[in-house]
Amino acid sequence: MMIEFKRSLVIFLVIGMVTASVNVSCASTYDAKLSKGQTVYVPAYSNVYSGPKKNPFQLATMLSIRNVDLTGSFKVTSIDYYDNDGRLIRRYAESPMNIGPLGSQHIYLEEKDTRGGFGANFIVRWSSDKTINAPIIECVMIGATGGQGISFVSPGQEIKE
């Protein structure tokens, strides 16, 4: 009786895991949003804290702007970088940047650039003459020290159409 119960439980768990993995893979499809322009907030982390002493772990940050439209271009009209307190640190787009179909641009901040702090962010504004697939705008953070490494991605969030 107990062996049959265990066998039934194992079969139930395996079927549940297969079902869960199918649902996860189906849910990961990209739903393109159409737009003629947006203002996008992108969280960026100059550092994160680790350990009980809250030691800062310095991170390199790369803002990535990717055109996912097959035929349309857009212009990045501004890229502004703000610190933890919401103060403007730097403007990166001196003039509009054109990004063609499937093209990309990036801004790189070195690990030693700690001006932004834990709550840093980019505000990216872009526009297009026609309706296109909205770009993917995100930050990639990476750092390594003393044999320990960390990396993660922070997606942008539209805050104005």
C-alpha positions in Angstrom: 0.0 0.0 0.0 2.8 2.5 1.0 4.9 1.6 -2.1 1.9 2.2 -4.4 1.2 5.6 -2.7 4.8 6.7 -3.2 4.7 5.6 -6.8 1.5 7.6 -7.4 3.0 10.6 -5.7 6.1 10.5 -7.9 4.0 10.2 -11.0 1.8 13.1 -9.9 4.9 15.2 -9.2 6.5 14.4 -12.5 3.3 15.3 -14.4 3.0 18.5 -12.4 6.6 19.5 -13.2 6.1 18.8 -17.0 2.9 20.8 -16.9 4.5 23.7 -15.1 7.5 23.8 -17.5 5.1 23.9 -20.5 3.1 26.7 -19.0 6.3 28.7 -18.2 7.7 28.3 -21.7 4.4 29.3 -23.3 4.2 32.4 -21.0 7.6 33.7 -22.1 6.5 35.0 -25.6 7.2 38.6 -26.4 4.1 40.8 -26.9 5.2 43.7 -29.0 3.8 47.1 -28.0 3.2 49.6 -30.8 4.1 53.2 -30.3 5.4 56.4 -31.9 7.4 57.4 -28.8 7.9 57.0 -25.1 9.6 58.2 -22.0 11.2 55.1 -20.3 12.5 54.8 -16.7 15.3 52.3 -16.3 16.6 51.4 -12.9 20.4 51.3 -12.7 22.6 50.1 -9.8 26.1 51.5 -9.3 26.4 49.1 -6.4 24.5 46.6 -4.2 25.2 45.7 -0.6 26.3 42.3 0.6 27.0 40.5 3.8 26.0 41.4 7.4 28.2 44.5 7.3 26.4 45.8 4.2 29.6 46.1 2.2 29.1 47.9 -1.1 29.7 45.6 -4.2 30.6 47.9 -7.1 28.9 47.2 -10.5 29.6 48.1 -14.0 26.3 49.3 -15.7 25.4 49.1 -19.4 22.2 50.8 -20.6 21.0 48.9 -23.7 18.5 50.3 -26.3 17.4 47.8 -28.9 15.2 48.3 -31.9 13.0 45.3 -32.3 11.2 46.6 -35.3 12.0 44.9 -38.7 11.4 47.9 -40.9 11.1 51.1 -38.8 13.7 53.4 -37.3 13.5 55.7 -34.3 15.4 58.5 -32.7 16.6 58.6 -29.1 16.1 62.2 -28.2 17.5 62.1 -24.7 19.3 59.9 -22.2 19.6 61.4 -18.7 21.3 59.7 -15.8 20.0 60.5 -12.2 21.4 59.6 -8.8 19.9 58.0 -5.7 18.3 61.4 -4.7 16.9 62.2 -8.2 19.6 64.7 -9.1 20.7 64.8 -12.7 24.2 63.5 -13.0 24.8 63.6 -16.8 23.0 63.9 -20.1 24.3 61.4 -22.6 22.5 62.3 -25.9 23.9 65.6 -27.0 22.0 65.2 -30.3 19.3 62.8 -31.4 20.6 59.2 -32.1 19.0 57.3 -35.0 18.6 53.5 -34.4 17.7 51.6 -37.5 15.8 48.3 -37.8 17.2 45.7 -35.5 20.0 48.1 -34.4 21.1 48.9 -30.9 23.0 51.5 -28.9 24.5 51.4 -25.4 25.9 53.6 -22.6 28.6 52.0 -20.4 29.4 53.1 -16.9 32.5 51.6 -15.3 32.5 49.9 -11.8 34.4 52.8 -10.3 31.6 55.3 -11.3 29.7 55.3 -8.0 28.0 58.7 -8.5 24.5 57.1 -9.0 24.3 55.0 -5.9 21.9 52.2 -5.2 18.8 54.1 -6.6 20.3 55.5 -9.8 18.3 55.5 -13.0 18.2 56.5 -16.6 15.3 58.4 -18.3 15.3 57.6 -22.0 13.1 59.4 -24.5 12.6 58.2 -28.0 10.3 59.0 -31.0 9.4 57.8 -34.4 7.7 59.2 -37.5 5.5 56.1 -37.7 4.1 53.5 -35.3 6.7 50.8 -34.6 7.4 48.0 -32.1 8.5 49.8 -28.9 12.2 49.2 -28.3 13.6 47.0 -25.5 15.4 49.3 -23.1 17.2 47.8 -20.1 20.3 47.9 -17.9 22.7 45.1 -17.5 24.8 45.2 -14.3 27.9 43.1 -13.7 30.6 43.0 -11.1 33.3 40.7 -9.8 35.7 40.9 -6.8 37.6 38.4 -4.7 36.3 35.4 -6.7 32.7 36.5 -6.3 30.6 37.7 -9.1 27.1 39.1 -9.7 25.1 40.1 -12.8 21.5 40.9 -13.4 19.2 42.8 -15.8 16.9 45.6 -14.9 14.1 46.2 -17.5 12.9 49.7 -18.4 9.3 50.8 -17.6 7.3 53.2 -19.8 6.3 56.2 -17.7 4.8 58.3 -20.5 3.5 57.6 -24.0 
